[in-house]
Amino acid sequence: MSASETATETVSESEKKIHGVTAEFTSVDTLLAACRRVRDAGYTKTDAFAPFAVHGIDKALGIKPTVLPWIALIGGVTGVTVALCMQIWMNAIDYPYIISGKPFISLPAFIPVAFELTILLASFGAFFGMWALNGLPRFSNPMFTNPRFDRVTDDTFFLFVDSKDERFDQAGVERLFADCGGEHIDTVVEDDSPTKVPSFLIVAWLVSVALSIIPLLIVAKMRVTNSSSPRFHIFFDMDFSPARDAQQTTSIFADNRAARPDIPGTVARGQVQDLSFTTGIEKLSSNAPKPSEHLVAFMQESDDSKTTGGAAQKSVMDTTVWLDKNPRKVDASLLERGQQQFGIYCSVCHGMNGGGNGLVNQRAQKLSQSTWIQPSSLHQETLYSDKYPDGKLFSTITNGIRKMPGYAGQIKAKDRWAIVAYVRALQQSQNASIDLVPQAKRASLEKEKAGVEKRLKEEAEEAQKKAGESKKDSPKPA
């Protein structure tokens, strides 16, 4: 190379924009020592490059903690605020959800959405904040103009001082690097490679865009036109799968039947309950209500109704053929089950003894609720089995009556019959006949009854005697 060419190259190098100065180091210790010297010299716009993470490099360079965690925190706080405000506006103000008296603003229900938005916006803040703080994206870096910088990913360490530093002086930085033991001290200059995009890339991009429109045009044409050719099957095995109907044959299975036998236990058997058990009405009445109504009306028709002829026809409820007896076997276990279910669902209104004065009724009476209807006492004669059949009582529990709701969705049918049995036991507890008492216990019961009657009679006579004496002792009017 001639002297004139060398001079021209030196002039062109000097005319390029200088971005800073780099120096190579062969070990971590020399790099850290150089970083401390550069920091103590007052340089702030510096950077170090290493093939692996070097602990303590930030402190050695004097790099301040990044503000990226604060950006992520702001994103998270923004996310939880937006989520809560959005849900409060949607569910409590703009379109309130009225669900069983639950509060419109329910923080536990709002937590999942608030958590998702918190994570989403915090992640966005951390990701895009990192891009912004690092000046990304950058499609070119002046550091890559130095061919030796490629070794930074292998076995070499580099220290860089930016020309934008207020104390930057190229000659001074080079002397400082030399004093620190730096090798191959180079100046980082502007990349002068051409920035013009090659024409063949532009042509290829335009051709790709044009070709990508063709499938869309074909689809649009197919949607608005008819074709005389059969449809093209891209996935032939999916359009024509080897399926078989239930009664066809196949060679896949040993029995040559396409239909597979049911797995044992798949189809429930022996658990179908008849209508009488689930409704409390005789099968004849439930299956053919009109004939049964005529049959009941004929059987209940008396001589008096024949002579009058003008009596009003009974309602359908009066002619419903209710089950007279409980279809379940009434024993101790059934009564215990009925007592348990009665205590859970019925006693709150009817009371534990069935007198119609449960806790809910007491509360309503205390609050003087004008719309409250006191529950019926289960010991009324109109609710005895001779006037109120077991099937009708079962239907009342199932479907409700007046303000009493139905419990079909909460209590199983077998437990409703258990409650019916327990209600009958409650009624008999206060109106039982002596004939229901075992023969061995009747004598002691009669003796106890006579003793109670005698004591009540004596108390009544004593009270009457005291009332007469107090009347004699009272002063007579003047």
WOSULCOR-V899719 format. One record per helix or strand of 3 or more residues. SS is the DSSP state (H for helix, E for strand). FROM is the first residue (numbers start at 1). TO is the last residue. If there is no record, write none. Layout:
BEGIN
<<SS:FROM:TO> <SS:FROM:TO>>
END
This chain:
BEGIN
<<H:3:15> <E:18:25> <H:28:40> <E:46:49> <H:57:61> <H:68:94> <H:107:133> <H:142:145> <H:147:153> <E:157:162> <H:170:179> <E:183:189> <H:199:224> <H:236:239> <H:275:279> <H:283:287> <H:289:300> <H:303:308> <H:317:319> <H:332:350> <H:359:367> <H:381:383> <H:390:399> <H:413:431> <H:434:436> <H:439:473>>
END
